[in-house]
Amino acid sequence: MGNEMLALLMIAGFFVLIVTGIPVAISLAVSGFVFGYLGFGIGLFNLVPARIYGVVTNYTLLALPLFIFMGVMLEKSKLAEDLLDTIGFAMGGLRGGMALAIVLVGVLMGASSGIVGATVVTAGLIALRPIIARGYDHGVACGVICASGTLGQIIPPSLVLILLADIMGESVGTLFAAALIPGLLLSGLFVAYILLLGIIAPSRVPAIPLAERQAVSRVELWGRLMRVVMPPLALVFAVLGSIIGGVAAPTEAASMGALGSVLLALFARRLNFEILRDVARSTLSTSAMVFFILICAQPFGLAFRGLGGEHLVQDAFQQIPGGIDGQLLFLMALLFVLGFFLEWIEISYIALPLFLPIFASSGIDMVWVAILVAMNLQTSFLTPPFGWALFFLKGVAPPEVTTGDIYRGVLPFIAIQIVGLGLLFAFPEIATWLPELIGW
């Protein structure tokens, strides 16, 4: 049997293991080692330790647990709850005001942590019951919470961007700068949809009742905005500004953000030993999961390249019409379809390395490609049946909210994300303008 056939069988074997319920990391390692051994014997095992050592000693990846700590601290200390409640009252007079508040909190939480689960669960626990009680359509309520929670995957500091920088050999700071405007553009599209919904279907997104809004005086509301909203906003600007401005490396800025989140919790009198312990445990488990997958992906990648899988992919791409644009559109469509069944980290470390050498050798701007991929991967959190944002929300939703409500609610936001992806594809300057302005 030829090595290229072994490469195809290895991919098929990986998917078989996934379908049977084997964890992703184990499926990667087993398929890589088995088919690598069939193709090379024990030679593969001599190369794996060096690859693993490269992962665990990667200075850039140290930013992952620090940004995770930052986001979990904001969640566990209930600072995110205060954000949502305060912004909700500030915008409650608008039709769809509570939904707009959820989008804005999604932007702030995304820029604070980049953790989808934390934002979706927090917003689901705090906001879902109140906005349904105020007359919101179940689908709209679920859709806006799920979609806003995924903004952390494109708005820096995103875990996706950090890993893409490692996979594609790009600077983390450059990808952060490139993703900022596309992330805000997508947020703006969400806002525009909600405002439009308030005009054409006001009964689905009613304003907060006047009596409830009058219970909080304007002076008290402004005080809460300054006390609750400004500190996290300042933390976000400090972290992202230091990276994009070239003052600090991503890892250094992440450590500053982690310390800043502790100080915010301390000044808000929310910090105690129990919260600190819970934050440390959650950070450890999430970081361990990510790094374990990264480590187990190494034998898979080595075996696939050694068996000639890259040549198979390149030959297949040559058959796609439309040149490099056609090939890039094919990649976007493939990633979108894979997002229905696989997690973003699986797609990043399995599918992407197969195709990236083709684009890297074509002279295309890889920073633009990275942001296209990041926005596409963000959609995988919303697409049924395995969108993680859907699972996160269902786990905390009240009994009257059905799975059908959640699926129905996310469909318009999936369409909006496709529109955003199309705009980014048609106008690469959306991603490349800021890095070029900075001089990166």
Contacts in CASP RR format, 6 or more apart in sequence:
PFRMAT RR
TARGET T0000
AUTHOR 0000-0000-0000
METHOD contacts of the structure
MODEL  1
MGNEMLALLMIAGFFVLIVTGIPVAISLAVSGFVFGYLGFGIGLFNLVPA
RIYGVVTNYTLLALPLFIFMGVMLEKSKLAEDLLDTIGFAMGGLRGGMAL
AIVLVGVLMGASSGIVGATVVTAGLIALRPIIARGYDHGVACGVICASGT
LGQIIPPSLVLILLADIMGESVGTLFAAALIPGLLLSGLFVAYILLLGII
APSRVPAIPLAERQAVSRVELWGRLMRVVMPPLALVFAVLGSIIGGVAAP
TEAASMGALGSVLLALFARRLNFEILRDVARSTLSTSAMVFFILICAQPF
GLAFRGLGGEHLVQDAFQQIPGGIDGQLLFLMALLFVLGFFLEWIEISYI
ALPLFLPIFASSGIDMVWVAILVAMNLQTSFLTPPFGWALFFLKGVAPPE
VTTGDIYRGVLPFIAIQIVGLGLLFAFPEIATWLPELIGW
3 39 0 8 1.000
3 306 0 8 1.000
3 307 0 8 1.000
3 308 0 8 1.000
4 307 0 8 1.000
4 308 0 8 1.000
4 309 0 8 1.000
4 311 0 8 1.000
4 312 0 8 1.000
6 35 0 8 1.000
6 36 0 8 1.000
6 38 0 8 1.000
6 39 0 8 1.000
6 307 0 8 1.000
7 35 0 8 1.000
7 303 0 8 1.000
7 304 0 8 1.000
7 306 0 8 1.000
7 307 0 8 1.000
7 308 0 8 1.000
7 309 0 8 1.000
7 312 0 8 1.000
8 309 0 8 1.000
8 312 0 8 1.000
9 35 0 8 1.000
10 31 0 8 1.000
10 32 0 8 1.000
10 34 0 8 1.000
10 35 0 8 1.000
10 36 0 8 1.000
10 300 0 8 1.000
10 303 0 8 1.000
10 304 0 8 1.000
10 307 0 8 1.000
11 31 0 8 1.000
11 304 0 8 1.000
11 350 0 8 1.000
13 31 0 8 1.000
14 27 0 8 1.000
14 28 0 8 1.000
14 31 0 8 1.000
14 32 0 8 1.000
14 300 0 8 1.000
14 350 0 8 1.000
17 26 0 8 1.000
17 27 0 8 1.000
17 30 0 8 1.000
17 31 0 8 1.000
18 24 0 8 1.000
18 27 0 8 1.000
18 342 0 8 1.000
18 346 0 8 1.000
22 30 0 8 1.000
24 293 0 8 1.000
24 296 0 8 1.000
24 343 0 8 1.000
24 345 0 8 1.000
24 346 0 8 1.000
25 292 0 8 1.000
25 293 0 8 1.000
25 295 0 8 1.000
25 296 0 8 1.000
25 297 0 8 1.000
26 296 0 8 1.000
28 293 0 8 1.000
28 296 0 8 1.000
28 297 0 8 1.000
28 299 0 8 1.000
28 300 0 8 1.000
28 349 0 8 1.000
28 350 0 8 1.000
29 296 0 8 1.000
29 299 0 8 1.000
29 300 0 8 1.000
31 300 0 8 1.000
31 303 0 8 1.000
32 299 0 8 1.000
32 300 0 8 1.000
32 301 0 8 1.000
32 302 0 8 1.000
32 303 0 8 1.000
32 304 0 8 1.000
33 44 0 8 1.000
33 45 0 8 1.000
33 299 0 8 1.000
33 303 0 8 1.000
35 303 0 8 1.000
35 307 0 8 1.000
36 44 0 8 1.000
36 299 0 8 1.000
36 302 0 8 1.000
36 303 0 8 1.000
36 306 0 8 1.000
36 307 0 8 1.000
37 44 0 8 1.000
37 45 0 8 1.000
39 303 0 8 1.000
39 307 0 8 1.000
40 303 0 8 1.000
40 306 0 8 1.000
44 299 0 8 1.000
44 302 0 8 1.000
44 303 0 8 1.000
47 302 0 8 1.000
48 298 0 8 1.000
48 299 0 8 1.000
48 302 0 8 1.000
51 298 0 8 1.000
51 299 0 8 1.000
51 302 0 8 1.000
52 295 0 8 1.000
52 298 0 8 1.000
55 61 0 8 1.000
55 291 0 8 1.000
55 294 0 8 1.000
55 295 0 8 1.000
55 298 0 8 1.000
56 291 0 8 1.000
56 295 0 8 1.000
58 166 0 8 1.000
59 251 0 8 1.000
60 162 0 8 1.000
60 165 0 8 1.000
60 166 0 8 1.000
60 172 0 8 1.000
60 250 0 8 1.000
60 251 0 8 1.000
61 162 0 8 1.000
61 163 0 8 1.000
61 166 0 8 1.000
61 291 0 8 1.000
61 294 0 8 1.000
62 251 0 8 1.000
62 254 0 8 1.000
63 157 0 8 1.000
63 162 0 8 1.000
63 172 0 8 1.000
63 250 0 8 1.000
63 251 0 8 1.000
63 253 0 8 1.000
63 254 0 8 1.000
64 159 0 8 1.000
64 162 0 8 1.000
64 163 0 8 1.000
64 287 0 8 1.000
64 290 0 8 1.000
64 291 0 8 1.000
65 283 0 8 1.000
65 284 0 8 1.000
65 286 0 8 1.000
65 287 0 8 1.000
66 251 0 8 1.000
66 254 0 8 1.000
66 255 0 8 1.000
66 257 0 8 1.000
66 258 0 8 1.000
67 113 0 8 1.000
67 114 0 8 1.000
67 157 0 8 1.000
67 159 0 8 1.000
67 162 0 8 1.000
67 254 0 8 1.000
67 257 0 8 1.000
67 258 0 8 1.000
68 113 0 8 1.000
68 115 0 8 1.000
68 159 0 8 1.000
68 282 0 8 1.000
68 283 0 8 1.000
68 286 0 8 1.000
68 287 0 8 1.000
69 258 0 8 1.000
69 261 0 8 1.000
69 279 0 8 1.000
69 280 0 8 1.000
69 283 0 8 1.000
70 112 0 8 1.000
70 113 0 8 1.000
70 239 0 8 1.000
70 254 0 8 1.000
70 257 0 8 1.000
70 258 0 8 1.000
70 260 0 8 1.000
70 261 0 8 1.000
71 109 0 8 1.000
71 112 0 8 1.000
71 113 0 8 1.000
71 114 0 8 1.000
71 115 0 8 1.000
71 118 0 8 1.000
71 261 0 8 1.000
72 113 0 8 1.000
72 115 0 8 1.000
72 118 0 8 1.000
72 279 0 8 1.000
72 282 0 8 1.000
72 283 0 8 1.000
72 286 0 8 1.000
73 258 0 8 1.000
73 261 0 8 1.000
73 262 0 8 1.000
73 264 0 8 1.000
73 265 0 8 1.000
73 275 0 8 1.000
73 279 0 8 1.000
74 80 0 8 1.000
74 109 0 8 1.000
74 112 0 8 1.000
74 113 0 8 1.000
74 118 0 8 1.000
74 232 0 8 1.000
74 261 0 8 1.000
74 264 0 8 1.000
74 265 0 8 1.000
75 113 0 8 1.000
75 118 0 8 1.000
75 121 0 8 1.000
75 122 0 8 1.000
76 275 0 8 1.000
76 278 0 8 1.000
76 279 0 8 1.000
76 282 0 8 1.000
77 261 0 8 1.000
77 264 0 8 1.000
77 265 0 8 1.000
77 268 0 8 1.000
77 270 0 8 1.000
77 271 0 8 1.000
77 275 0 8 1.000
78 270 0 8 1.000
79 228 0 8 1.000
79 232 0 8 1.000
79 264 0 8 1.000
79 265 0 8 1.000
79 268 0 8 1.000
79 270 0 8 1.000
80 105 0 8 1.000
80 109 0 8 1.000
80 118 0 8 1.000
80 119 0 8 1.000
80 122 0 8 1.000
80 126 0 8 1.000
81 122 0 8 1.000
81 126 0 8 1.000
82 224 0 8 1.000
82 228 0 8 1.000
82 268 0 8 1.000
83 105 0 8 1.000
83 108 0 8 1.000
83 109 0 8 1.000
83 228 0 8 1.000
83 229 0 8 1.000
83 232 0 8 1.000
84 101 0 8 1.000
84 102 0 8 1.000
84 105 0 8 1.000
84 122 0 8 1.000
84 123 0 8 1.000
84 126 0 8 1.000
84 127 0 8 1.000
85 126 0 8 1.000
86 221 0 8 1.000
86 224 0 8 1.000
86 225 0 8 1.000
86 228 0 8 1.000
86 229 0 8 1.000
87 101 0 8 1.000
87 104 0 8 1.000
87 105 0 8 1.000
87 225 0 8 1.000
87 229 0 8 1.000
88 97 0 8 1.000
88 98 0 8 1.000
88 100 0 8 1.000
88 101 0 8 1.000
88 208 0 8 1.000
89 208 0 8 1.000
89 213 0 8 1.000
89 216 0 8 1.000
89 221 0 8 1.000
89 224 0 8 1.000
90 101 0 8 1.000
90 221 0 8 1.000
90 225 0 8 1.000
91 97 0 8 1.000
91 98 0 8 1.000
91 100 0 8 1.000
91 101 0 8 1.000
91 104 0 8 1.000
92 98 0 8 1.000
92 101 0 8 1.000
92 207 0 8 1.000
92 208 0 8 1.000
92 213 0 8 1.000
93 207 0 8 1.000
93 208 0 8 1.000
93 213 0 8 1.000
94 100 0 8 1.000
94 195 0 8 1.000
94 207 0 8 1.000
95 198 0 8 1.000
95 199 0 8 1.000
95 202 0 8 1.000
95 205 0 8 1.000
95 206 0 8 1.000
95 207 0 8 1.000
96 136 0 8 1.000
96 194 0 8 1.000
96 195 0 8 1.000
96 197 0 8 1.000
96 198 0 8 1.000
96 205 0 8 1.000
96 206 0 8 1.000
96 207 0 8 1.000
97 194 0 8 1.000
97 205 0 8 1.000
97 207 0 8 1.000
97 208 0 8 1.000
98 127 0 8 1.000
98 130 0 8 1.000
98 131 0 8 1.000
98 134 0 8 1.000
98 136 0 8 1.000
98 205 0 8 1.000
98 208 0 8 1.000
99 131 0 8 1.000
99 136 0 8 1.000
99 140 0 8 1.000
99 141 0 8 1.000
99 144 0 8 1.000
99 194 0 8 1.000
99 205 0 8 1.000
100 191 0 8 1.000
100 194 0 8 1.000
100 195 0 8 1.000
101 127 0 8 1.000
102 123 0 8 1.000
102 127 0 8 1.000
102 131 0 8 1.000
102 144 0 8 1.000
102 145 0 8 1.000
102 148 0 8 1.000
103 144 0 8 1.000
103 147 0 8 1.000
103 148 0 8 1.000
103 151 0 8 1.000
103 187 0 8 1.000
103 188 0 8 1.000
103 190 0 8 1.000
103 191 0 8 1.000
103 194 0 8 1.000
105 119 0 8 1.000
105 123 0 8 1.000
105 148 0 8 1.000
106 119 0 8 1.000
106 123 0 8 1.000
106 148 0 8 1.000
106 149 0 8 1.000
106 151 0 8 1.000
106 152 0 8 1.000
107 148 0 8 1.000
107 151 0 8 1.000
107 155 0 8 1.000
107 184 0 8 1.000
107 187 0 8 1.000
108 229 0 8 1.000
108 232 0 8 1.000
108 233 0 8 1.000
108 236 0 8 1.000
109 118 0 8 1.000
109 119 0 8 1.000
109 122 0 8 1.000
109 149 0 8 1.000
109 152 0 8 1.000
110 119 0 8 1.000
110 149 0 8 1.000
110 151 0 8 1.000
110 152 0 8 1.000
110 155 0 8 1.000
110 158 0 8 1.000
111 152 0 8 1.000
111 155 0 8 1.000
111 156 0 8 1.000
111 157 0 8 1.000
111 236 0 8 1.000
111 240 0 8 1.000
112 232 0 8 1.000
112 235 0 8 1.000
112 236 0 8 1.000
112 261 0 8 1.000
113 119 0 8 1.000
113 152 0 8 1.000
113 157 0 8 1.000
114 152 0 8 1.000
114 153 0 8 1.000
114 155 0 8 1.000
114 157 0 8 1.000
114 158 0 8 1.000
114 159 0 8 1.000
115 152 0 8 1.000
115 159 0 8 1.000
115 286 0 8 1.000
116 149 0 8 1.000
116 150 0 8 1.000
116 152 0 8 1.000
116 153 0 8 1.000
116 381 0 8 1.000
116 388 0 8 1.000
116 389 0 8 1.000
116 392 0 8 1.000
117 149 0 8 1.000
117 388 0 8 1.000
117 389 0 8 1.000
117 392 0 8 1.000
119 148 0 8 1.000
119 149 0 8 1.000
119 151 0 8 1.000
119 152 0 8 1.000
120 145 0 8 1.000
120 146 0 8 1.000
120 149 0 8 1.000
120 150 0 8 1.000
120 389 0 8 1.000
120 392 0 8 1.000
120 393 0 8 1.000
121 392 0 8 1.000
121 393 0 8 1.000
121 396 0 8 1.000
123 145 0 8 1.000
123 148 0 8 1.000
123 149 0 8 1.000
124 145 0 8 1.000
124 393 0 8 1.000
124 396 0 8 1.000
124 397 0 8 1.000
125 396 0 8 1.000
127 141 0 8 1.000
127 145 0 8 1.000
128 141 0 8 1.000
128 142 0 8 1.000
128 145 0 8 1.000
128 393 0 8 1.000
128 396 0 8 1.000
128 397 0 8 1.000
128 398 0 8 1.000
128 401 0 8 1.000
129 398 0 8 1.000
131 141 0 8 1.000
132 138 0 8 1.000
132 141 0 8 1.000
132 398 0 8 1.000
132 400 0 8 1.000
132 401 0 8 1.000
134 206 0 8 1.000
134 208 0 8 1.000
134 209 0 8 1.000
135 206 0 8 1.000
136 204 0 8 1.000
136 205 0 8 1.000
136 206 0 8 1.000
137 203 0 8 1.000
137 204 0 8 1.000
137 205 0 8 1.000
138 400 0 8 1.000
138 401 0 8 1.000
138 402 0 8 1.000
138 405 0 8 1.000
139 405 0 8 1.000
139 406 0 8 1.000
139 408 0 8 1.000
139 409 0 8 1.000
140 197 0 8 1.000
140 204 0 8 1.000
140 205 0 8 1.000
140 409 0 8 1.000
141 401 0 8 1.000
142 393 0 8 1.000
142 397 0 8 1.000
142 401 0 8 1.000
142 405 0 8 1.000
142 406 0 8 1.000
142 408 0 8 1.000
142 409 0 8 1.000
142 410 0 8 1.000
143 406 0 8 1.000
143 409 0 8 1.000
143 410 0 8 1.000
143 412 0 8 1.000
143 413 0 8 1.000
144 190 0 8 1.000
144 194 0 8 1.000
144 413 0 8 1.000
145 393 0 8 1.000
146 381 0 8 1.000
146 382 0 8 1.000
146 389 0 8 1.000
146 390 0 8 1.000
146 392 0 8 1.000
146 393 0 8 1.000
146 406 0 8 1.000
146 409 0 8 1.000
146 410 0 8 1.000
146 413 0 8 1.000
147 190 0 8 1.000
147 382 0 8 1.000
147 389 0 8 1.000
147 410 0 8 1.000
147 413 0 8 1.000
147 416 0 8 1.000
147 417 0 8 1.000
148 190 0 8 1.000
149 381 0 8 1.000
149 389 0 8 1.000
150 378 0 8 1.000
150 379 0 8 1.000
150 381 0 8 1.000
150 382 0 8 1.000
150 389 0 8 1.000
151 183 0 8 1.000
151 186 0 8 1.000
151 187 0 8 1.000
151 378 0 8 1.000
152 158 0 8 1.000
152 378 0 8 1.000
153 159 0 8 1.000
153 160 0 8 1.000
153 344 0 8 1.000
153 374 0 8 1.000
153 377 0 8 1.000
153 378 0 8 1.000
153 381 0 8 1.000
154 160 0 8 1.000
154 161 0 8 1.000
154 179 0 8 1.000
154 182 0 8 1.000
154 183 0 8 1.000
154 186 0 8 1.000
154 371 0 8 1.000
154 374 0 8 1.000
154 375 0 8 1.000
154 378 0 8 1.000
155 179 0 8 1.000
155 180 0 8 1.000
155 183 0 8 1.000
155 184 0 8 1.000
155 187 0 8 1.000
156 173 0 8 1.000
156 175 0 8 1.000
156 176 0 8 1.000
156 177 0 8 1.000
156 179 0 8 1.000
156 180 0 8 1.000
156 240 0 8 1.000
156 243 0 8 1.000
157 176 0 8 1.000
157 239 0 8 1.000
157 240 0 8 1.000
157 243 0 8 1.000
157 250 0 8 1.000
157 253 0 8 1.000
157 254 0 8 1.000
158 179 0 8 1.000
158 374 0 8 1.000
159 290 0 8 1.000
160 344 0 8 1.000
160 348 0 8 1.000
160 374 0 8 1.000
160 377 0 8 1.000
160 378 0 8 1.000
161 172 0 8 1.000
161 175 0 8 1.000
161 176 0 8 1.000
161 179 0 8 1.000
161 370 0 8 1.000
161 374 0 8 1.000
162 172 0 8 1.000
162 250 0 8 1.000
163 290 0 8 1.000
163 294 0 8 1.000
163 345 0 8 1.000
163 348 0 8 1.000
163 349 0 8 1.000
164 170 0 8 1.000
164 175 0 8 1.000
164 348 0 8 1.000
164 352 0 8 1.000
164 370 0 8 1.000
164 373 0 8 1.000
164 374 0 8 1.000
165 171 0 8 1.000
165 172 0 8 1.000
165 173 0 8 1.000
165 174 0 8 1.000
165 175 0 8 1.000
165 370 0 8 1.000
167 348 0 8 1.000
167 349 0 8 1.000
167 352 0 8 1.000
167 353 0 8 1.000
167 356 0 8 1.000
168 352 0 8 1.000
168 356 0 8 1.000
168 366 0 8 1.000
168 369 0 8 1.000
168 370 0 8 1.000
170 366 0 8 1.000
170 367 0 8 1.000
170 370 0 8 1.000
171 440 0 8 1.000
172 243 0 8 1.000
172 250 0 8 1.000
173 243 0 8 1.000
173 244 0 8 1.000
173 246 0 8 1.000
173 250 0 8 1.000
173 440 0 8 1.000
174 367 0 8 1.000
174 435 0 8 1.000
174 440 0 8 1.000
175 367 0 8 1.000
175 370 0 8 1.000
175 371 0 8 1.000
175 374 0 8 1.000
176 240 0 8 1.000
176 243 0 8 1.000
176 244 0 8 1.000
176 250 0 8 1.000
177 244 0 8 1.000
177 434 0 8 1.000
177 435 0 8 1.000
177 438 0 8 1.000
177 440 0 8 1.000
178 367 0 8 1.000
178 368 0 8 1.000
178 370 0 8 1.000
178 371 0 8 1.000
178 431 0 8 1.000
178 432 0 8 1.000
178 434 0 8 1.000
178 435 0 8 1.000
179 371 0 8 1.000
179 374 0 8 1.000
179 431 0 8 1.000
180 240 0 8 1.000
180 244 0 8 1.000
180 434 0 8 1.000
181 430 0 8 1.000
181 431 0 8 1.000
181 433 0 8 1.000
181 434 0 8 1.000
182 371 0 8 1.000
182 375 0 8 1.000
182 420 0 8 1.000
182 424 0 8 1.000
182 430 0 8 1.000
182 431 0 8 1.000
183 375 0 8 1.000
185 420 0 8 1.000
185 423 0 8 1.000
185 424 0 8 1.000
185 430 0 8 1.000
186 375 0 8 1.000
186 416 0 8 1.000
186 417 0 8 1.000
186 420 0 8 1.000
189 416 0 8 1.000
189 419 0 8 1.000
189 420 0 8 1.000
190 413 0 8 1.000
190 416 0 8 1.000
193 412 0 8 1.000
193 413 0 8 1.000
193 416 0 8 1.000
194 205 0 8 1.000
197 204 0 8 1.000
197 205 0 8 1.000
198 204 0 8 1.000
198 205 0 8 1.000
231 264 0 8 1.000
231 267 0 8 1.000
232 264 0 8 1.000
235 257 0 8 1.000
235 260 0 8 1.000
235 261 0 8 1.000
235 264 0 8 1.000
238 256 0 8 1.000
238 257 0 8 1.000
239 253 0 8 1.000
239 254 0 8 1.000
239 256 0 8 1.000
239 257 0 8 1.000
240 253 0 8 1.000
241 247 0 8 1.000
241 253 0 8 1.000
242 248 0 8 1.000
242 252 0 8 1.000
242 253 0 8 1.000
242 256 0 8 1.000
243 249 0 8 1.000
243 250 0 8 1.000
243 253 0 8 1.000
244 434 0 8 1.000
244 438 0 8 1.000
245 438 0 8 1.000
246 438 0 8 1.000
248 256 0 8 1.000
262 271 0 8 1.000
265 271 0 8 1.000
265 275 0 8 1.000
290 345 0 8 1.000
293 345 0 8 1.000
293 346 0 8 1.000
293 349 0 8 1.000
294 349 0 8 1.000
297 349 0 8 1.000
297 350 0 8 1.000
300 349 0 8 1.000
300 350 0 8 1.000
301 353 0 8 1.000
304 310 0 8 1.000
304 353 0 8 1.000
304 354 0 8 1.000
309 354 0 8 1.000
310 354 0 8 1.000
310 357 0 8 1.000
313 354 0 8 1.000
313 355 0 8 1.000
313 358 0 8 1.000
314 357 0 8 1.000
314 358 0 8 1.000
317 327 0 8 1.000
317 330 0 8 1.000
317 355 0 8 1.000
317 358 0 8 1.000
320 326 0 8 1.000
320 327 0 8 1.000
320 330 0 8 1.000
324 359 0 8 1.000
324 362 0 8 1.000
324 364 0 8 1.000
327 358 0 8 1.000
327 359 0 8 1.000
328 359 0 8 1.000
328 364 0 8 1.000
328 369 0 8 1.000
328 372 0 8 1.000
328 425 0 8 1.000
329 425 0 8 1.000
331 355 0 8 1.000
331 359 0 8 1.000
331 373 0 8 1.000
332 372 0 8 1.000
332 376 0 8 1.000
332 421 0 8 1.000
332 425 0 8 1.000
334 351 0 8 1.000
335 347 0 8 1.000
335 351 0 8 1.000
335 373 0 8 1.000
335 376 0 8 1.000
335 377 0 8 1.000
335 380 0 8 1.000
336 376 0 8 1.000
336 379 0 8 1.000
336 380 0 8 1.000
336 383 0 8 1.000
336 418 0 8 1.000
338 347 0 8 1.000
338 351 0 8 1.000
338 380 0 8 1.000
339 347 0 8 1.000
339 377 0 8 1.000
339 379 0 8 1.000
339 380 0 8 1.000
339 383 0 8 1.000
339 386 0 8 1.000
339 387 0 8 1.000
340 380 0 8 1.000
340 383 0 8 1.000
340 384 0 8 1.000
340 385 0 8 1.000
340 386 0 8 1.000
341 386 0 8 1.000
342 350 0 8 1.000
342 380 0 8 1.000
342 386 0 8 1.000
343 380 0 8 1.000
343 386 0 8 1.000
343 388 0 8 1.000
344 377 0 8 1.000
344 378 0 8 1.000
344 380 0 8 1.000
344 381 0 8 1.000
347 377 0 8 1.000
347 380 0 8 1.000
348 377 0 8 1.000
352 373 0 8 1.000
356 366 0 8 1.000
356 369 0 8 1.000
359 366 0 8 1.000
359 369 0 8 1.000
360 366 0 8 1.000
365 428 0 8 1.000
365 432 0 8 1.000
367 431 0 8 1.000
367 432 0 8 1.000
367 435 0 8 1.000
368 424 0 8 1.000
368 428 0 8 1.000
368 431 0 8 1.000
368 432 0 8 1.000
371 424 0 8 1.000
371 431 0 8 1.000
372 421 0 8 1.000
372 424 0 8 1.000
372 425 0 8 1.000
372 431 0 8 1.000
375 417 0 8 1.000
375 420 0 8 1.000
375 421 0 8 1.000
375 424 0 8 1.000
376 421 0 8 1.000
378 417 0 8 1.000
379 414 0 8 1.000
379 417 0 8 1.000
379 418 0 8 1.000
379 421 0 8 1.000
380 387 0 8 1.000
381 387 0 8 1.000
381 388 0 8 1.000
381 389 0 8 1.000
382 389 0 8 1.000
382 390 0 8 1.000
382 410 0 8 1.000
382 413 0 8 1.000
382 414 0 8 1.000
382 417 0 8 1.000
383 414 0 8 1.000
384 390 0 8 1.000
384 407 0 8 1.000
384 410 0 8 1.000
389 410 0 8 1.000
390 403 0 8 1.000
390 406 0 8 1.000
390 407 0 8 1.000
390 410 0 8 1.000
393 406 0 8 1.000
394 401 0 8 1.000
394 403 0 8 1.000
394 406 0 8 1.000
397 406 0 8 1.000
423 430 0 8 1.000
424 430 0 8 1.000
424 431 0 8 1.000
END
